[in-house]
């Protein structure tokens, strides 16, 4: 019997581990050297287009942010990359960082998609504190540093489906909301949880608009079981980097099976309550937006259909219109919470 | 006299500028991550702007006593039709993607599309009857027909208001302009009747 001896690999041919682990960055950097600045501007998207196990998606080097305060850098030094499989990774191409940070709905900064990134220059994500109130044993106002201290950060790649029928795939950095909730020791009366966004007319020009038909602050809420679901994330970063203001710095919610407006940004208050809270969109248009707002291709918005979505980015001549999945494709993890509920009524 | 002759082509070129910019952005693939949305909003807003600019010509002539303004009214109105047609084509090609059976459903079921479509039909009717021989042929009824331009403008503002979700600023802005122009016309005809 012939047994083939594996050919030896010379030590000099083995890629050092740190280079291997950063191979995308390496490709990106070599690309820049080879092709010059013009070509390089498109490379980060290519390099980030697919993300494998054990490697974190990174914002393009030229766009990385400085930490809001020194302690943030330590916090971000150790982020657990997303696993290779559902539900914490979608396996789809990521929406490029440039689009994730320039195409936003954040009406406190203006109503056009580009407004939040261009109008948030004066915004300060540090210092930051969050007021915890209501049906908990440990209410109080906590510094963000104290809030984040015990939590290890992890990357999660989720689909984000906007109620306006567009969607993205985004690598967030955060920790489970459930872990945070447990620390405040909710009482048995805590059935719902209510969130509030910062209102600062000085740094948020949208709040100063006279024609905004909204009663600031922006408010959102979850039922307790939704808040405790392992999918529900408190995000502090995106693409391995600190959240930019337009994406909800420094602390935002991510509820991937619900329309994007549920994933409230720039959270300053968390209130635990026994009754269902009023939320901004339900207050504005109860026929169009419900408290649950689960992604549902069978229930159309009165003004547009919800059975398909535009996966961004698109170009005019390669438009990827894809079918919208019930619960945004997270049915296996969340559908059981809504058993027996008429989802066309409780939309 | 020579200068006068240059004004018309100049207005024409200026009115075509927003379209040229759009074409350039399409060619450069510079419409952002959601190009269909961007194209729809941009063409729609220009249609409304040109409609309002065309509506402003008669009051401007009366106020300034410059007949020059009304000489460009028809062309500006036709540009409103041009941008509205582009807007409709963007919707047909990129939003409905030529699913013809869906057109009727969308027009009937979505009020903002219903009013937008009615406004477009009015603009078509006004466009068809805009040549000089049509003005002559229709005589007195031409003027009555062309008063519908105000209905088109109001429906255009309503169409915009209905797609806005949270800040109705733009609808308030264009709505006030239409109200101002309509108010001026009402005031003027009231004064004319009195004297």
Interface residues (C-beta under 8 A of the other chain):
Chain A: X95 X99 X102 X103 X107 X111 X113 X114 X164 X166 X206 X209 X210 X211 X212 X213 X214 X284 X302 X303 X304 X310 X312 X313 X314 X315 X316 X319 X321
Chain B: X26 X29 X31 X32 X33 X34 X35 X36 X37 X39 X94 X97 X110 X112 X162 X163 X164 X165 X166 X167 X168 X169 X172
